[in-house]
Amino acid sequence: MAHPKRRTSRSKKRMRRSHHALRNQVVTDCSYCGETMVSHRACTHCGQYKGRSILKTTEEEG
């Protein structure tokens, strides 16, 4: 098996891992009900996504 000839320095290792950081989620307002929701996800309050009903909510079931 191949082995590295030199040890990877702290600088090179940290530069490589600089892309591993988590980013904040983008939060927007739902166009249907106005609640805050995560972008590109179905609204947890009303279940709408791009004008279509995707999720069943407790209001619809009862």
PDB file of N, CA, C and O in Angstrom:
ATOM      1  N   MET A   1       0.830  -1.188   0.000  1.00  0.00           N
ATOM      2  CA  MET A   1       0.000   0.000   0.000  1.00  0.00           C
ATOM      3  C   MET A   1       0.866   1.239   0.000  1.00  0.00           C
ATOM      4  O   MET A   1       1.991   1.226   0.499  1.00  0.00           O
ATOM      5  N   ALA A   2       0.342   2.295  -0.555  1.00  0.00           N
ATOM      6  CA  ALA A   2       1.080   3.545  -0.615  1.00  0.00           C
ATOM      7  C   ALA A   2       1.051   4.240   0.740  1.00  0.00           C
ATOM      8  O   ALA A   2       0.046   4.222   1.451  1.00  0.00           O
ATOM      9  N   HIS A   3       2.182   4.852   1.074  1.00  0.00           N
ATOM     10  CA  HIS A   3       2.299   5.616   2.311  1.00  0.00           C
ATOM     11  C   HIS A   3       2.785   7.014   1.965  1.00  0.00           C
ATOM     12  O   HIS A   3       3.554   7.190   1.020  1.00  0.00           O
ATOM     13  N   PRO A   4       2.339   8.012   2.729  1.00  0.00           N
ATOM     14  CA  PRO A   4       2.824   9.366   2.463  1.00  0.00           C
ATOM     15  C   PRO A   4       4.302   9.487   2.786  1.00  0.00           C
ATOM     16  O   PRO A   4       4.776   8.948   3.787  1.00  0.00           O
ATOM     17  N   LYS A   5       5.024  10.193   1.937  1.00  0.00           N
ATOM     18  CA  LYS A   5       6.459  10.363   2.141  1.00  0.00           C
ATOM     19  C   LYS A   5       6.739  11.371   3.246  1.00  0.00           C
ATOM     20  O   LYS A   5       7.697  11.220   4.005  1.00  0.00           O
ATOM     21  N   ARG A   6       5.900  12.401   3.335  1.00  0.00           N
ATOM     22  CA  ARG A   6       6.053  13.444   4.348  1.00  0.00           C
ATOM     23  C   ARG A   6       4.759  13.582   5.139  1.00  0.00           C
ATOM     24  O   ARG A   6       3.670  13.297   4.640  1.00  0.00           O
ATOM     25  N   ARG A   7       4.900  14.021   6.365  1.00  0.00           N
ATOM     26  CA  ARG A   7       3.737  14.280   7.211  1.00  0.00           C
ATOM     27  C   ARG A   7       3.012  15.528   6.700  1.00  0.00           C
ATOM     28  O   ARG A   7       3.647  16.512   6.320  1.00  0.00           O
ATOM     29  N   THR A   8       1.673  15.476   6.694  1.00  0.00           N
ATOM     30  CA  THR A   8       0.894  16.636   6.269  1.00  0.00           C
ATOM     31  C   THR A   8       0.942  17.680   7.378  1.00  0.00           C
ATOM     32  O   THR A   8       0.613  17.388   8.527  1.00  0.00           O
ATOM     33  N   SER A   9       1.347  18.881   7.035  1.00  0.00           N
ATOM     34  CA  SER A   9       1.485  19.950   8.027  1.00  0.00           C
ATOM     35  C   SER A   9       0.124  20.407   8.531  1.00  0.00           C
ATOM     36  O   SER A   9      -0.900  20.147   7.898  1.00  0.00           O
ATOM     37  N   ARG A  10       0.116  21.091   9.676  1.00  0.00           N
ATOM     38  CA  ARG A  10      -1.137  21.618  10.234  1.00  0.00           C
ATOM     39  C   ARG A  10      -1.804  22.571   9.251  1.00  0.00           C
ATOM     40  O   ARG A  10      -3.025  22.558   9.091  1.00  0.00           O
ATOM     41  N   SER A  11      -1.006  23.386   8.603  1.00  0.00           N
ATOM     42  CA  SER A  11      -1.540  24.369   7.665  1.00  0.00           C
ATOM     43  C   SER A  11      -2.265  23.691   6.501  1.00  0.00           C
ATOM     44  O   SER A  11      -3.394  24.058   6.174  1.00  0.00           O
ATOM     45  N   LYS A  12      -1.629  22.715   5.882  1.00  0.00           N
ATOM     46  CA  LYS A  12      -2.245  22.008   4.747  1.00  0.00           C
ATOM     47  C   LYS A  12      -3.482  21.236   5.179  1.00  0.00           C
ATOM     48  O   LYS A  12      -4.482  21.200   4.463  1.00  0.00           O
ATOM     49  N   LYS A  13      -3.410  20.622   6.349  1.00  0.00           N
ATOM     50  CA  LYS A  13      -4.533  19.851   6.861  1.00  0.00           C
ATOM     51  C   LYS A  13      -5.731  20.761   7.130  1.00  0.00           C
ATOM     52  O   LYS A  13      -6.865  20.410   6.801  1.00  0.00           O
ATOM     53  N   ARG A  14      -5.484  21.921   7.723  1.00  0.00           N
ATOM     54  CA  ARG A  14      -6.564  22.851   8.037  1.00  0.00           C
ATOM     55  C   ARG A  14      -7.119  23.519   6.783  1.00  0.00           C
ATOM     56  O   ARG A  14      -8.308  23.828   6.723  1.00  0.00           O
ATOM     57  N   MET A  15      -6.270  23.743   5.784  1.00  0.00           N
ATOM     58  CA  MET A  15      -6.763  24.297   4.523  1.00  0.00           C
ATOM     59  C   MET A  15      -7.706  23.310   3.834  1.00  0.00           C
ATOM     60  O   MET A  15      -8.711  23.708   3.243  1.00  0.00           O
ATOM     61  N   ARG A  16      -7.380  22.048   3.915  1.00  0.00           N
ATOM     62  CA  ARG A  16      -8.219  21.023   3.304  1.00  0.00           C
ATOM     63  C   ARG A  16      -9.562  20.921   4.032  1.00  0.00           C
ATOM     64  O   ARG A  16     -10.601  20.720   3.403  1.00  0.00           O
ATOM     65  N   ARG A  17      -9.535  21.060   5.345  1.00  0.00           N
ATOM     66  CA  ARG A  17     -10.739  20.911   6.143  1.00  0.00           C
ATOM     67  C   ARG A  17     -11.542  22.198   6.254  1.00  0.00           C
ATOM     68  O   ARG A  17     -12.583  22.211   6.911  1.00  0.00           O
ATOM     69  N   SER A  18     -11.097  23.258   5.642  1.00  0.00           N
ATOM     70  CA  SER A  18     -11.813  24.536   5.750  1.00  0.00           C
ATOM     71  C   SER A  18     -13.180  24.472   5.087  1.00  0.00           C
ATOM     72  O   SER A  18     -14.044  25.295   5.390  1.00  0.00           O
ATOM     73  N   HIS A  19     -13.398  23.522   4.194  1.00  0.00           N
ATOM     74  CA  HIS A  19     -14.675  23.398   3.495  1.00  0.00           C
ATOM     75  C   HIS A  19     -15.660  22.513   4.244  1.00  0.00           C
ATOM     76  O   HIS A  19     -16.791  22.335   3.792  1.00  0.00           O
ATOM     77  N   HIS A  20     -15.256  21.962   5.370  1.00  0.00           N
ATOM     78  CA  HIS A  20     -16.116  21.048   6.115  1.00  0.00           C
ATOM     79  C   HIS A  20     -17.069  21.760   7.062  1.00  0.00           C
ATOM     80  O   HIS A  20     -17.906  21.111   7.689  1.00  0.00           O
ATOM     81  N   ALA A  21     -16.965  23.075   7.181  1.00  0.00           N
ATOM     82  CA  ALA A  21     -17.792  23.823   8.122  1.00  0.00           C
ATOM     83  C   ALA A  21     -19.261  23.786   7.693  1.00  0.00           C
ATOM     84  O   ALA A  21     -19.568  23.782   6.500  1.00  0.00           O
ATOM     85  N   LEU A  22     -20.160  23.758   8.673  1.00  0.00           N
ATOM     86  CA  LEU A  22     -21.589  23.779   8.390  1.00  0.00           C
ATOM     87  C   LEU A  22     -22.040  25.211   8.129  1.00  0.00           C
ATOM     88  O   LEU A  22     -21.530  26.153   8.735  1.00  0.00           O
ATOM     89  N   ARG A  23     -22.989  25.364   7.231  1.00  0.00           N
ATOM     90  CA  ARG A  23     -23.518  26.686   6.910  1.00  0.00           C
ATOM     91  C   ARG A  23     -24.875  26.854   7.566  1.00  0.00           C
ATOM     92  O   ARG A  23     -25.550  25.870   7.870  1.00  0.00           O
ATOM     93  N   ASN A  24     -25.277  28.096   7.785  1.00  0.00           N
ATOM     94  CA  ASN A  24     -26.594  28.380   8.329  1.00  0.00           C
ATOM     95  C   ASN A  24     -27.657  28.089   7.276  1.00  0.00           C
ATOM     96  O   ASN A  24     -27.437  28.301   6.083  1.00  0.00           O
ATOM     97  N   GLN A  25     -28.801  27.605   7.724  1.00  0.00           N
ATOM     98  CA  GLN A  25     -29.893  27.341   6.805  1.00  0.00           C
ATOM     99  C   GLN A  25     -30.554  28.652   6.413  1.00  0.00           C
ATOM    100  O   GLN A  25     -30.654  29.574   7.222  1.00  0.00           O
ATOM    101  N   VAL A  26     -31.006  28.730   5.165  1.00  0.00           N
ATOM    102  CA  VAL A  26     -31.678  29.924   4.673  1.00  0.00           C
ATOM    103  C   VAL A  26     -33.146  29.838   5.069  1.00  0.00           C
ATOM    104  O   VAL A  26     -33.835  28.875   4.730  1.00  0.00           O
ATOM    105  N   VAL A  27     -33.617  30.852   5.790  1.00  0.00           N
ATOM    106  CA  VAL A  27     -34.993  30.874   6.272  1.00  0.00           C
ATOM    107  C   VAL A  27     -35.768  31.930   5.494  1.00  0.00           C
ATOM    108  O   VAL A  27     -35.317  33.067   5.355  1.00  0.00           O
ATOM    109  N   THR A  28     -36.942  31.543   4.987  1.00  0.00           N
ATOM    110  CA  THR A  28     -37.804  32.453   4.240  1.00  0.00           C
ATOM    111  C   THR A  28     -39.220  32.393   4.804  1.00  0.00           C
ATOM    112  O   THR A  28     -39.501  31.610   5.711  1.00  0.00           O
ATOM    113  N   ASP A  29     -40.095  33.208   4.273  1.00  0.00           N
ATOM    114  CA  ASP A  29     -41.498  33.183   4.667  1.00  0.00           C
ATOM    115  C   ASP A  29     -42.287  32.357   3.659  1.00  0.00           C
ATOM    116  O   ASP A  29     -42.056  32.440   2.453  1.00  0.00           O
ATOM    117  N   CYS A  30     -43.213  31.566   4.166  1.00  0.00           N
ATOM    118  CA  CYS A  30     -44.074  30.750   3.310  1.00  0.00           C
ATOM    119  C   CYS A  30     -44.999  31.680   2.522  1.00  0.00           C
ATOM    120  O   CYS A  30     -45.614  32.580   3.094  1.00  0.00           O
ATOM    121  N   SER A  31     -45.094  31.461   1.227  1.00  0.00           N
ATOM    122  CA  SER A  31     -45.947  32.319   0.394  1.00  0.00           C
ATOM    123  C   SER A  31     -47.428  32.016   0.600  1.00  0.00           C
ATOM    124  O   SER A  31     -48.276  32.829   0.233  1.00  0.00           O
ATOM    125  N   TYR A  32     -47.752  30.864   1.180  1.00  0.00           N
ATOM    126  CA  TYR A  32     -49.143  30.469   1.378  1.00  0.00           C
ATOM    127  C   TYR A  32     -49.693  30.942   2.727  1.00  0.00           C
ATOM    128  O   TYR A  32     -50.773  31.528   2.791  1.00  0.00           O
ATOM    129  N   CYS A  33     -48.930  30.677   3.820  1.00  0.00           N
ATOM    130  CA  CYS A  33     -49.457  31.017   5.152  1.00  0.00           C
ATOM    131  C   CYS A  33     -48.652  32.106   5.854  1.00  0.00           C
ATOM    132  O   CYS A  33     -49.126  32.664   6.844  1.00  0.00           O
ATOM    133  N   GLY A  34     -47.452  32.427   5.377  1.00  0.00           N
ATOM    134  CA  GLY A  34     -46.660  33.499   5.962  1.00  0.00           C
ATOM    135  C   GLY A  34     -45.751  33.082   7.105  1.00  0.00           C
ATOM    136  O   GLY A  34     -45.023  33.920   7.639  1.00  0.00           O
ATOM    137  N   GLU A  35     -45.770  31.801   7.501  1.00  0.00           N
ATOM    138  CA  GLU A  35     -44.887  31.319   8.564  1.00  0.00           C
ATOM    139  C   GLU A  35     -43.447  31.234   8.050  1.00  0.00           C
ATOM    140  O   GLU A  35     -43.212  31.101   6.849  1.00  0.00           O
ATOM    141  N   THR A  36     -42.490  31.313   8.976  1.00  0.00           N
ATOM    142  CA  THR A  36     -41.100  31.145   8.576  1.00  0.00           C
ATOM    143  C   THR A  36     -40.829  29.670   8.315  1.00  0.00           C
ATOM    144  O   THR A  36     -41.309  28.796   9.036  1.00  0.00           O
ATOM    145  N   MET A  37     -40.046  29.413   7.264  1.00  0.00           N
ATOM    146  CA  MET A  37     -39.741  28.037   6.880  1.00  0.00           C
ATOM    147  C   MET A  37     -38.350  27.970   6.273  1.00  0.00           C
ATOM    148  O   MET A  37     -37.814  28.989   5.835  1.00  0.00           O
ATOM    149  N   VAL A  38     -37.763  26.786   6.243  1.00  0.00           N
ATOM    150  CA  VAL A  38     -36.461  26.572   5.624  1.00  0.00           C
ATOM    151  C   VAL A  38     -36.655  26.559   4.116  1.00  0.00           C
ATOM    152  O   VAL A  38     -37.597  25.952   3.607  1.00  0.00           O
ATOM    153  N   SER A  39     -35.761  27.231   3.406  1.00  0.00           N
ATOM    154  CA  SER A  39     -35.873  27.344   1.962  1.00  0.00           C
ATOM    155  C   SER A  39     -35.764  25.969   1.292  1.00  0.00           C
ATOM    156  O   SER A  39     -35.008  25.116   1.755  1.00  0.00           O
ATOM    157  N   HIS A  40     -36.497  25.755   0.230  1.00  0.00           N
ATOM    158  CA  HIS A  40     -36.518  24.522  -0.567  1.00  0.00           C
ATOM    159  C   HIS A  40     -37.022  23.317   0.218  1.00  0.00           C
ATOM    160  O   HIS A  40     -36.625  22.186  -0.062  1.00  0.00           O
ATOM    161  N   ARG A  41     -37.892  23.550   1.197  1.00  0.00           N
ATOM    162  CA  ARG A  41     -38.520  22.484   1.967  1.00  0.00           C
ATOM    163  C   ARG A  41     -40.008  22.787   2.068  1.00  0.00           C
ATOM    164  O   ARG A  41     -40.422  23.937   1.917  1.00  0.00           O
ATOM    165  N   ALA A  42     -40.803  21.772   2.320  1.00  0.00           N
ATOM    166  CA  ALA A  42     -42.232  21.978   2.518  1.00  0.00           C
ATOM    167  C   ALA A  42     -42.448  22.703   3.839  1.00  0.00           C
ATOM    168  O   ALA A  42     -41.724  22.467   4.806  1.00  0.00           O
ATOM    169  N   CYS A  43     -43.434  23.575   3.881  1.00  0.00           N
ATOM    170  CA  CYS A  43     -43.755  24.328   5.097  1.00  0.00           C
ATOM    171  C   CYS A  43     -44.285  23.358   6.146  1.00  0.00           C
ATOM    172  O   CYS A  43     -45.184  22.567   5.861  1.00  0.00           O
ATOM    173  N   THR A  44     -43.736  23.412   7.357  1.00  0.00           N
ATOM    174  CA  THR A  44     -44.184  22.507   8.417  1.00  0.00           C
ATOM    175  C   THR A  44     -45.529  22.940   8.989  1.00  0.00           C
ATOM    176  O   THR A  44     -46.207  22.137   9.630  1.00  0.00           O
ATOM    177  N   HIS A  45     -45.925  24.179   8.772  1.00  0.00           N
ATOM    178  CA  HIS A  45     -47.185  24.670   9.326  1.00  0.00           C
ATOM    179  C   HIS A  45     -48.370  24.309   8.433  1.00  0.00           C
ATOM    180  O   HIS A  45     -49.373  23.783   8.916  1.00  0.00           O
ATOM    181  N   CYS A  46     -48.259  24.589   7.142  1.00  0.00           N
ATOM    182  CA  CYS A  46     -49.404  24.355   6.251  1.00  0.00           C
ATOM    183  C   CYS A  46     -49.180  23.189   5.277  1.00  0.00           C
ATOM    184  O   CYS A  46     -50.143  22.718   4.672  1.00  0.00           O
ATOM    185  N   GLY A  47     -47.945  22.714   5.111  1.00  0.00           N
ATOM    186  CA  GLY A  47     -47.679  21.581   4.234  1.00  0.00           C
ATOM    187  C   GLY A  47     -47.588  21.923   2.762  1.00  0.00           C
ATOM    188  O   GLY A  47     -47.616  21.022   1.924  1.00  0.00           O
ATOM    189  N   GLN A  48     -47.478  23.198   2.420  1.00  0.00           N
ATOM    190  CA  GLN A  48     -47.415  23.634   1.019  1.00  0.00           C
ATOM    191  C   GLN A  48     -45.966  23.706   0.541  1.00  0.00           C
ATOM    192  O   GLN A  48     -45.069  24.055   1.308  1.00  0.00           O
ATOM    193  N   TYR A  49     -45.745  23.374  -0.735  1.00  0.00           N
ATOM    194  CA  TYR A  49     -44.450  23.561  -1.375  1.00  0.00           C
ATOM    195  C   TYR A  49     -44.699  23.882  -2.839  1.00  0.00           C
ATOM    196  O   TYR A  49     -45.286  23.081  -3.567  1.00  0.00           O
ATOM    197  N   LYS A  50     -44.250  25.059  -3.270  1.00  0.00           N
ATOM    198  CA  LYS A  50     -44.430  25.535  -4.644  1.00  0.00           C
ATOM    199  C   LYS A  50     -45.899  25.500  -5.075  1.00  0.00           C
ATOM    200  O   LYS A  50     -46.219  25.107  -6.197  1.00  0.00           O
ATOM    201  N   GLY A  51     -46.781  25.915  -4.169  1.00  0.00           N
ATOM    202  CA  GLY A  51     -48.190  26.012  -4.498  1.00  0.00           C
ATOM    203  C   GLY A  51     -48.967  24.709  -4.455  1.00  0.00           C
ATOM    204  O   GLY A  51     -50.154  24.691  -4.781  1.00  0.00           O
ATOM    205  N   ARG A  52     -48.319  23.611  -4.056  1.00  0.00           N
ATOM    206  CA  ARG A  52     -49.000  22.322  -3.978  1.00  0.00           C
ATOM    207  C   ARG A  52     -49.022  21.847  -2.530  1.00  0.00           C
ATOM    208  O   ARG A  52     -48.113  22.150  -1.758  1.00  0.00           O
ATOM    209  N   SER A  53     -50.061  21.103  -2.165  1.00  0.00           N
ATOM    210  CA  SER A  53     -50.147  20.538  -0.829  1.00  0.00           C
ATOM    211  C   SER A  53     -49.349  19.233  -0.803  1.00  0.00           C
ATOM    212  O   SER A  53     -49.709  18.265  -1.473  1.00  0.00           O
ATOM    213  N   ILE A  54     -48.265  19.215  -0.026  1.00  0.00           N
ATOM    214  CA  ILE A  54     -47.376  18.061   0.015  1.00  0.00           C
ATOM    215  C   ILE A  54     -47.598  17.243   1.287  1.00  0.00           C
ATOM    216  O   ILE A  54     -47.702  16.017   1.230  1.00  0.00           O
ATOM    217  N   LEU A  55     -47.670  17.919   2.432  1.00  0.00           N
ATOM    218  CA  LEU A  55     -47.811  17.251   3.718  1.00  0.00           C
ATOM    219  C   LEU A  55     -49.225  17.410   4.251  1.00  0.00           C
ATOM    220  O   LEU A  55     -49.864  18.444   4.055  1.00  0.00           O
ATOM    221  N   LYS A  56     -49.706  16.372   4.928  1.00  0.00           N
ATOM    222  CA  LYS A  56     -50.992  16.485   5.608  1.00  0.00           C
ATOM    223  C   LYS A  56     -50.745  17.116   6.973  1.00  0.00           C
ATOM    224  O   LYS A  56     -49.853  16.693   7.708  1.00  0.00           O
ATOM    225  N   THR A  57     -51.525  18.111   7.302  1.00  0.00           N
ATOM    226  CA  THR A  57     -51.393  18.774   8.605  1.00  0.00           C
ATOM    227  C   THR A  57     -52.539  18.318   9.496  1.00  0.00           C
ATOM    228  O   THR A  57     -53.472  17.671   9.020  1.00  0.00           O
ATOM    229  N   THR A  58     -52.480  18.647  10.779  1.00  0.00           N
ATOM    230  CA  THR A  58     -53.514  18.225  11.715  1.00  0.00           C
ATOM    231  C   THR A  58     -54.849  18.885  11.410  1.00  0.00           C
ATOM    232  O   THR A  58     -55.902  18.334  11.731  1.00  0.00           O
ATOM    233  N   GLU A  59     -54.815  20.076  10.785  1.00  0.00           N
ATOM    234  CA  GLU A  59     -56.053  20.770  10.431  1.00  0.00           C
ATOM    235  C   GLU A  59     -56.803  20.022   9.330  1.00  0.00           C
ATOM    236  O   GLU A  59     -58.034  19.976   9.343  1.00  0.00           O
ATOM    237  N   GLU A  60     -56.080  19.443   8.388  1.00  0.00           N
ATOM    238  CA  GLU A  60     -56.700  18.732   7.269  1.00  0.00           C
ATOM    239  C   GLU A  60     -57.253  17.376   7.715  1.00  0.00           C
ATOM    240  O   GLU A  60     -58.305  16.953   7.237  1.00  0.00           O
ATOM    241  N   GLU A  61     -56.545  16.683   8.641  1.00  0.00           N
ATOM    242  CA  GLU A  61     -56.945  15.353   9.067  1.00  0.00           C
ATOM    243  C   GLU A  61     -58.214  15.370   9.891  1.00  0.00           C
ATOM    244  O   GLU A  61     -59.040  14.465   9.772  1.00  0.00           O
ATOM    245  N   GLY A  62     -58.387  16.402  10.738  1.00  0.00           N
ATOM    246  CA  GLY A  62     -59.496  16.444  11.694  1.00  0.00           C
ATOM    247  C   GLY A  62     -60.735  16.910  11.084  1.00  0.00           C
ATOM    248  O   GLY A  62     -61.760  17.001  11.759  1.00  0.00           O
TER     249      GLY A  62
END
